[in-house]
Amino acid sequence: MAALPQLQNLDDDAWDDLLNYIEERRVIPIIGPDLLRVETERGPRLLYEWLAEKLAARLAVDVTGLTQPLTLNDVVCCYLGQRGRREEVYTRLRSIMREVQLAPTMALRQLAQITDFDLFVTTTFDPLLEQALNLERFGGQPTADVIAYAPNRVADLPAERSQLQRPVVYHLLGRLSASPTYVVSDEDMLEFICALQSEHLTPEKLFHELEHNHLLLIGSDFSNWLARLFLRMAKRRRLSDPRDVGEVFADDHTSKDERLVAFLQQVSVRTRVYSGAEAFVAELHQRWQQRQTTAAPAPVAGTAPQRFLPPSREMPENAIFISYAREDLPAVQRLKAGLDAAGLTTWFDLDRLEGGDDYDRKIHANIARCSFFLPVISATTQRRLEAYFRREWSYAVDRSRNIAEGAVFILPVCIDDTSEAAALVPDKFKSVHISRLPDGEPTPDFLRRLQDLFSARRA
């Protein structure tokens, strides 16, 4: 595998190489605070500079004589020097963020639109990245997985990257909270970096991905030595050792640090520097979109491209509830993609916890308020004589007893050649039409029927 090319003044071949890596899901973006330029009462500002001013006012810190623009570390150090309590800083920051409605930046939304990115790492504590991801991919529903590291609570990726069901935002330096579990000051940074290097406090799955993939460090505010230390920590080896993957620093200050640039050129030759975080994201987004348009085959008349989007954690109103056996997930994903493309709102439980009273109450409540219940029948359901989906089926039958005769609520589908007569399903399922959708592919007739049912329901 070749190293990432030099990124100053990228030529078309260099961009093509980078896009190839991204399409193969071998690139992880690492987002820093310099990418967070938000609209404030005084116009566009970097979020953390704005927060530093607000925090200083909230803590009554005298910032006279401090270098402008203020940093959060400046404010914290002054506050501690005034005998303030360190814990107050975190709860005040949380209050400030709760009192404002900040929209995700254009750069974050552009990154979220690049659907080949399935794992995002952020060194910021704010929620803007996950908001951008949920807006661009899930219509604003809180669907992306959000994980936060803290030295006293080591949280790793839920699975190997290839097995992730939802895109993940990983807060490497903690997430906004009223507790001191995220980085605000230089002292916090020191504690987090030391913990991340500790054998027993390292999120192993995450660092395996950082070690073996290309990294885009976009908008980082790392100082000279912190940048070196971060790279060494991520790559888990001497930076001068040969390696097959590379890194890119895309920000507004690294290229101006002659000592850091000289170090990277002489020692970490797989690391490149690009001047301008927002400019880098804008061009990356433009080229990725252009490639998608060029590569997309001409659509067949009467069809639409279908892409599976994971269901939100909470069921939307008037959604179709899909009940299935976990072994049938690939077919259920195809089914949901087809229904989504037809404009039909669907939901199923992707996590399949199958345990606990809280989980059972959630599923029971969702079946009680869904628009239609769609049980998936298959050879798998035939084999599994005892499983949680059978409880879901029972809840649906119970609800159907309160529904008028002839009104449609349960819409069974069969995804293989399982015999209707021999199907191990409630009698209520056999009393209605069972649609055959091989491998979960919805037919035009099935989609039209559902659309007509929804139209009649709204009438």
C-alpha positions as CSV (number, residue, x, y, z in Angstrom):
1,M,0.0,0.0,0.0
2,A,1.5,3.3,-1.0
3,A,1.7,6.2,1.4
4,L,-0.6,9.2,1.2
5,P,0.9,11.7,-1.2
6,Q,2.2,15.2,-0.5
7,L,-0.9,17.4,0.0
8,Q,0.3,20.9,-0.6
9,N,-1.0,21.8,-4.0
10,L,-2.5,18.4,-4.6
11,D,-2.6,17.4,-8.2
12,D,-5.4,15.2,-9.6
13,D,-3.5,12.0,-9.2
14,A,-2.9,12.7,-5.5
15,W,-6.5,13.5,-4.9
16,D,-7.5,10.4,-6.7
17,D,-5.3,8.3,-4.5
18,L,-6.8,9.8,-1.4
19,L,-10.4,9.2,-2.6
20,N,-9.5,5.6,-3.4
21,Y,-8.4,5.1,0.2
22,I,-11.6,6.8,1.5
23,E,-13.8,4.6,-0.7
24,E,-12.1,1.5,0.6
25,R,-12.8,2.8,4.1
26,R,-9.1,3.0,5.0
27,V,-9.2,6.6,6.2
28,I,-10.3,8.0,9.6
29,P,-11.0,11.7,10.0
30,I,-9.9,13.2,13.3
31,I,-11.7,16.5,13.9
32,G,-10.2,19.4,15.9
33,P,-11.6,22.6,17.3
34,D,-10.3,24.8,14.5
35,L,-13.0,23.4,12.3
36,L,-15.7,24.7,14.5
37,R,-16.5,28.2,13.3
38,V,-20.0,29.0,14.5
39,E,-22.4,31.9,14.2
40,T,-22.5,34.0,17.4
41,E,-24.0,37.3,18.4
42,R,-20.8,38.9,17.1
43,G,-20.6,37.0,13.8
44,P,-18.6,33.9,12.9
45,R,-16.3,32.8,15.7
46,L,-14.2,29.8,16.6
47,L,-16.4,28.0,19.1
48,Y,-13.7,27.5,21.7
49,E,-12.6,31.2,21.6
50,W,-16.2,32.2,22.1
51,L,-16.6,29.7,24.9
52,A,-13.5,31.0,26.6
53,E,-15.0,34.5,26.8
54,K,-18.3,33.2,28.0
55,L,-16.6,31.1,30.7
56,A,-14.5,34.0,31.9
57,A,-17.6,36.1,32.4
58,R,-19.5,33.3,34.1
59,L,-16.7,32.6,36.5
60,A,-16.0,36.3,37.0
61,V,-12.4,35.9,35.9
62,D,-10.3,39.0,35.4
63,V,-8.7,38.5,31.9
64,T,-7.0,41.9,31.8
65,G,-3.5,41.5,30.3
66,L,-4.1,38.0,28.9
67,T,-3.2,37.5,25.2
68,Q,-6.2,37.7,22.9
69,P,-8.0,35.6,21.7
70,L,-8.6,33.9,25.0
71,T,-8.2,30.1,25.3
72,L,-10.1,27.9,27.7
73,N,-6.8,27.0,29.4
74,D,-6.1,30.7,30.0
75,V,-9.4,31.1,31.8
76,V,-9.0,27.9,33.8
77,C,-5.5,28.9,35.0
78,C,-6.7,32.3,36.0
79,Y,-9.7,30.9,37.8
80,L,-7.6,28.4,39.8
81,G,-5.2,31.2,40.6
82,Q,-8.1,33.0,42.2
83,R,-8.7,30.0,44.4
84,G,-11.6,28.8,42.3
85,R,-12.7,25.1,42.4
86,R,-11.7,23.2,39.3
87,E,-15.0,21.3,39.2
88,E,-16.9,24.5,38.7
89,V,-15.4,24.9,35.2
90,Y,-17.1,21.9,33.7
91,T,-20.6,22.5,35.0
92,R,-20.4,26.1,33.9
93,L,-19.4,25.1,30.4
94,R,-22.2,22.7,30.2
95,S,-24.7,25.4,31.2
96,I,-23.3,27.8,28.6
97,M,-23.7,25.2,25.9
98,R,-27.2,24.3,27.0
99,E,-28.3,27.9,26.8
100,V,-27.4,28.4,23.1
101,Q,-28.5,26.7,19.9
102,L,-25.4,26.4,17.7
103,A,-25.8,24.8,14.3
104,P,-23.2,22.4,12.9
105,T,-20.7,24.2,10.6
106,M,-20.7,23.7,6.9
107,A,-17.4,21.9,7.1
108,L,-18.8,19.3,9.5
109,R,-21.9,18.8,7.4
110,Q,-19.7,18.3,4.3
111,L,-17.7,15.6,6.1
112,A,-20.9,14.0,7.3
113,Q,-22.1,13.8,3.7
114,I,-19.1,11.6,2.8
115,T,-20.8,8.3,3.5
116,D,-17.6,6.3,3.1
117,F,-16.6,7.7,6.5
118,D,-18.0,5.4,9.1
119,L,-15.7,6.2,12.1
120,F,-15.1,9.8,13.2
121,V,-12.7,10.7,16.0
122,T,-13.0,14.1,17.5
123,T,-10.7,15.9,20.0
124,T,-13.5,18.3,20.9
125,F,-16.1,17.9,23.6
126,D,-19.0,19.6,21.9
127,P,-22.0,17.8,20.2
128,L,-21.7,19.5,16.8
129,L,-20.1,16.6,14.9
130,E,-22.8,14.1,15.9
131,Q,-25.5,16.7,15.2
132,A,-24.1,17.1,11.7
133,L,-24.0,13.4,11.1
134,N,-27.5,12.9,12.3
135,L,-28.8,15.8,10.2
136,E,-27.1,14.7,7.0
137,R,-27.7,11.0,7.2
138,F,-30.7,10.4,9.4
139,G,-33.0,13.4,9.0
140,G,-32.0,14.7,12.4
141,Q,-32.8,11.5,14.3
142,P,-30.2,10.7,17.0
143,T,-28.9,7.6,15.3
144,A,-25.1,7.8,15.2
145,D,-23.3,6.0,18.0
146,V,-21.5,8.5,20.3
147,I,-18.7,7.2,22.5
148,A,-16.6,9.2,24.9
149,Y,-13.3,8.3,26.5
150,A,-12.4,9.3,30.1
151,P,-9.5,8.0,32.2
152,N,-11.9,6.8,34.8
153,R,-14.2,5.2,32.3
154,V,-12.6,3.5,29.4
155,A,-15.1,3.2,26.5
156,D,-14.0,1.4,23.3
157,L,-15.6,0.8,20.0
158,P,-18.6,-1.6,20.3
159,A,-17.2,-3.9,17.7
160,E,-14.5,-4.3,15.0
161,R,-14.8,-1.5,12.5
162,S,-16.0,-3.8,9.8
163,Q,-18.9,-4.9,12.0
164,L,-20.2,-1.5,13.1
165,Q,-23.9,-1.1,12.4
166,R,-24.0,2.7,12.7
167,P,-21.5,5.4,12.1
168,V,-19.5,6.2,15.2
169,V,-18.4,9.5,16.7
170,Y,-15.6,8.9,19.2
171,H,-14.8,11.7,21.6
172,L,-11.1,10.9,22.3
173,L,-10.7,13.7,24.9
174,G,-14.1,13.4,26.6
175,R,-17.5,14.7,26.0
176,L,-19.4,17.7,27.4
177,S,-20.6,17.0,30.9
178,A,-21.2,18.6,34.3
179,S,-18.4,16.3,35.6
180,P,-14.7,16.8,35.0
181,T,-14.5,14.0,32.4
182,Y,-13.3,16.0,29.4
183,V,-10.4,18.1,28.4
184,V,-10.6,21.8,29.0
185,S,-7.2,22.8,30.3
186,D,-3.6,21.8,29.5
187,E,-3.6,19.8,32.8
188,D,-6.6,17.9,31.6
189,M,-4.8,17.2,28.3
190,L,-1.8,15.8,30.2
191,E,-3.9,13.5,32.2
192,F,-5.8,12.2,29.2
193,I,-2.6,11.6,27.1
194,C,-1.0,9.8,30.0
195,A,-4.0,7.6,30.5
196,L,-4.4,6.8,26.7
197,Q,-0.8,5.5,26.7
198,S,-1.4,3.3,29.7
199,E,-1.6,-0.4,29.0
200,H,-4.8,-0.9,31.0
201,L,-6.6,2.4,30.0
202,T,-6.2,2.2,26.2
203,P,-9.4,1.7,24.0
204,E,-7.8,-1.2,22.2
205,K,-10.2,-1.5,19.2
206,L,-10.0,2.2,18.5
207,F,-6.2,2.3,18.6
208,H,-6.0,-0.7,16.4
209,E,-7.9,1.3,13.7
210,L,-5.8,4.4,14.2
211,E,-2.6,2.4,13.8
212,H,-3.7,0.6,10.6
213,N,-5.5,3.3,8.7
214,H,-4.7,6.6,7.1
215,L,-5.6,9.6,9.3
216,L,-6.9,13.0,8.4
217,L,-6.2,15.4,11.3
218,I,-8.5,18.3,10.3
219,G,-8.5,21.5,12.3
220,S,-6.3,20.3,15.2
221,D,-4.8,22.8,17.5
222,F,-2.0,20.6,18.7
223,S,1.2,22.4,19.7
224,N,4.6,21.3,18.4
225,W,5.3,18.5,20.8
226,L,1.7,17.5,21.4
227,A,1.4,16.9,17.6
228,R,4.5,14.6,17.7
229,L,3.2,12.8,20.7
230,F,-0.2,12.3,19.3
231,L,1.2,10.8,16.1
232,R,3.5,8.5,18.0
233,M,0.6,7.4,20.3
234,A,-1.7,6.7,17.3
235,K,0.9,4.8,15.3
236,R,2.4,2.8,18.2
237,R,5.9,2.7,16.8
238,R,8.8,5.0,16.0
239,L,7.6,7.5,13.4
240,S,10.8,6.9,11.4
241,D,10.0,3.2,11.0
242,P,8.6,2.2,7.6
243,R,4.8,2.0,7.5
244,D,2.1,1.6,4.9
245,V,-0.3,4.3,6.0
246,G,0.1,8.0,6.2
247,E,-1.4,11.0,7.9
248,V,-2.4,14.5,6.9
249,F,-2.5,17.6,9.1
250,A,-5.0,20.0,7.5
251,D,-5.2,23.2,9.6
252,D,-4.1,26.8,9.7
253,H,-1.1,26.7,11.9
254,T,1.0,23.5,11.4
255,S,2.5,24.7,8.1
256,K,3.7,27.9,10.0
257,D,5.6,25.9,12.6
258,E,9.0,25.5,11.0
259,R,10.4,23.1,13.6
260,L,7.4,20.8,13.5
261,V,7.4,20.8,9.7
262,A,11.1,20.0,9.6
263,F,10.6,17.2,12.1
264,L,7.8,15.7,10.0
265,Q,9.8,16.0,6.8
266,Q,12.9,14.4,8.3
267,V,11.4,11.8,10.6
268,S,7.8,11.1,9.9
269,V,8.0,11.1,6.2
270,R,4.5,9.5,5.8
271,T,2.9,12.7,7.4
272,R,2.0,15.6,5.2
273,V,0.7,19.1,5.9
274,Y,-2.1,20.9,4.1
275,S,-2.7,24.6,4.8
276,G,-6.3,25.4,5.7
277,A,-8.8,23.1,7.4
278,E,-12.0,24.4,5.8
279,A,-10.5,24.7,2.4
280,F,-9.3,21.1,2.6
281,V,-12.8,19.8,3.6
282,A,-14.4,21.9,0.8
283,E,-12.2,20.5,-1.9
284,L,-12.4,16.9,-0.5
285,H,-16.2,17.1,-0.4
286,Q,-16.4,18.5,-3.9
287,R,-14.1,15.9,-5.4
288,W,-15.9,13.1,-3.5
289,Q,-19.3,14.2,-4.8
290,Q,-18.0,14.5,-8.3
291,R,-16.7,11.0,-8.2
292,Q,-20.0,9.7,-6.9
293,T,-21.9,11.4,-9.7
294,T,-19.4,10.1,-12.3
295,A,-19.4,6.5,-11.0
296,A,-23.1,6.2,-10.5
297,P,-24.8,4.0,-13.2
298,A,-27.7,5.5,-15.1
299,P,-30.9,4.6,-13.2
300,V,-33.3,2.1,-14.6
301,A,-36.7,3.7,-15.4
302,G,-39.1,3.5,-12.5
303,T,-36.4,2.6,-9.9
304,A,-34.5,4.7,-7.4
305,P,-31.1,4.1,-5.8
306,Q,-31.6,2.2,-2.5
307,R,-29.2,2.6,0.4
308,F,-29.7,1.1,3.8
309,L,-29.7,3.7,6.6
310,P,-29.7,2.3,10.1
311,P,-32.9,2.9,12.1
312,S,-32.9,5.6,14.7
313,R,-32.6,4.6,18.4
314,E,-36.2,5.7,19.0
315,M,-39.0,4.8,16.7
316,P,-40.5,7.7,14.7
317,E,-44.2,8.4,14.8
318,N,-46.3,6.3,12.4
319,A,-43.4,4.0,11.6
320,I,-43.8,0.5,10.2
321,F,-42.4,-1.9,12.9
322,I,-40.3,-4.7,11.3
323,S,-40.0,-7.8,13.5
324,Y,-37.3,-10.3,12.5
325,A,-34.8,-13.0,13.6
326,R,-31.3,-11.6,13.9
327,E,-29.9,-14.1,11.4
328,D,-32.2,-12.4,8.8
329,L,-30.6,-9.0,9.2
330,P,-29.2,-8.7,5.7
331,A,-32.6,-9.3,4.1
332,V,-34.2,-6.9,6.6
333,Q,-31.7,-4.2,5.7
334,R,-32.7,-4.6,2.0
335,L,-36.3,-4.5,2.9
336,K,-35.9,-1.3,4.9
337,A,-33.8,0.3,2.2
338,G,-36.6,-0.4,-0.4
339,L,-39.3,1.0,1.9
340,D,-37.3,4.1,2.8
341,A,-36.7,4.7,-1.0
342,A,-40.5,4.6,-1.4
343,G,-41.0,7.2,1.2
344,L,-42.3,4.8,3.9
345,T,-41.1,5.3,7.5
346,T,-39.8,2.1,9.0
347,W,-38.2,1.0,12.3
348,F,-36.6,-2.1,13.7
349,D,-34.4,-2.8,16.7
350,L,-30.9,-3.0,15.3
351,D,-29.2,-3.7,18.6
352,R,-31.2,-6.7,19.4
353,L,-30.5,-6.6,23.2
354,E,-33.2,-9.2,23.9
355,G,-33.1,-8.8,27.6
356,G,-34.3,-6.7,30.6
357,D,-37.6,-5.2,31.6
358,D,-36.7,-1.8,30.2
359,Y,-36.0,-3.2,26.8
360,D,-39.3,-5.2,26.8
361,R,-41.3,-2.2,27.8
362,K,-39.7,-0.2,25.0
363,I,-40.6,-2.8,22.4
364,H,-44.1,-3.3,23.7
365,A,-44.8,0.4,23.6
366,N,-43.4,0.7,20.1
367,I,-45.7,-2.1,18.8
368,A,-48.6,-0.4,20.6
369,R,-48.1,2.8,18.6
370,C,-46.6,1.7,15.3
371,S,-48.7,2.2,12.1
372,F,-48.3,-1.3,10.8
373,F,-46.6,-4.5,12.0
374,L,-44.4,-6.4,9.5
375,P,-43.2,-9.8,10.8
376,V,-40.5,-11.4,8.7
377,I,-41.0,-15.2,8.2
378,S,-38.1,-17.4,7.1
379,A,-36.4,-20.7,7.5
380,T,-34.7,-19.0,10.5
381,T,-37.9,-18.4,12.2
382,Q,-38.9,-21.9,11.5
383,R,-35.8,-23.2,13.3
384,R,-36.0,-20.9,16.3
385,L,-38.9,-22.3,18.4
386,E,-38.0,-19.9,21.2
387,A,-36.9,-16.3,20.5
388,Y,-37.8,-12.8,21.4
389,F,-39.3,-12.1,18.0
390,R,-42.1,-14.5,18.9
391,R,-42.9,-12.3,21.9
392,E,-43.1,-9.3,19.5
393,W,-45.5,-11.4,17.3
394,S,-47.6,-12.0,20.4
395,Y,-47.7,-8.3,21.3
396,A,-48.9,-7.5,17.8
397,V,-51.6,-10.2,17.9
398,D,-52.8,-8.8,21.3
399,R,-53.1,-5.3,19.7
400,S,-54.9,-6.6,16.7
401,R,-57.8,-7.8,18.9
402,N,-58.7,-4.2,19.5
403,I,-58.6,-3.3,15.8
404,A,-61.8,-3.4,13.7
405,E,-62.4,-6.5,11.6
406,G,-61.1,-6.0,8.1
407,A,-58.7,-3.1,9.1
408,V,-55.1,-3.9,8.2
409,F,-52.4,-3.9,10.9
410,I,-50.3,-7.0,10.5
411,L,-48.5,-7.5,7.1
412,P,-46.5,-10.7,7.2
413,V,-43.7,-11.2,4.6
414,C,-41.8,-14.3,3.8
415,I,-38.2,-13.8,2.5
416,D,-37.6,-17.4,1.2
417,D,-39.5,-20.5,0.1
418,T,-40.9,-21.3,3.6
419,S,-44.4,-22.9,3.1
420,E,-47.3,-20.7,4.3
421,A,-49.2,-23.8,5.5
422,A,-46.2,-25.1,7.5
423,A,-45.1,-21.7,8.8
424,L,-44.8,-21.7,12.6
425,V,-46.6,-18.4,13.1
426,P,-49.7,-17.3,14.9
427,D,-53.0,-18.1,13.3
428,K,-53.7,-14.4,12.9
429,F,-50.8,-14.2,10.4
430,K,-52.2,-17.0,8.3
431,S,-55.6,-15.4,8.2
432,V,-54.1,-12.4,6.2
433,H,-52.2,-12.3,3.0
434,I,-48.5,-13.2,3.4
435,S,-46.4,-11.3,0.8
436,R,-43.4,-13.1,-0.7
437,L,-40.3,-10.9,-0.9
438,P,-37.3,-13.1,-1.8
439,D,-34.2,-12.0,0.1
440,G,-36.1,-9.0,1.4
441,E,-36.4,-7.2,-1.9
442,P,-39.8,-5.4,-1.9
443,T,-41.8,-5.7,-5.1
444,P,-43.5,-2.7,-6.8
445,D,-46.9,-4.2,-5.9
446,F,-46.0,-4.5,-2.2
447,L,-44.7,-0.9,-2.1
448,R,-47.9,0.4,-3.8
449,R,-50.0,-1.5,-1.3
450,L,-48.2,0.0,1.6
451,Q,-48.4,3.5,0.1
452,D,-52.1,3.0,-0.4
453,L,-52.6,1.9,3.2
454,F,-50.7,4.9,4.5
455,S,-52.8,7.2,2.2
456,A,-56.0,5.7,3.5
457,R,-54.8,6.0,7.1
458,R,-54.3,9.8,6.6
459,A,-57.6,10.3,4.9
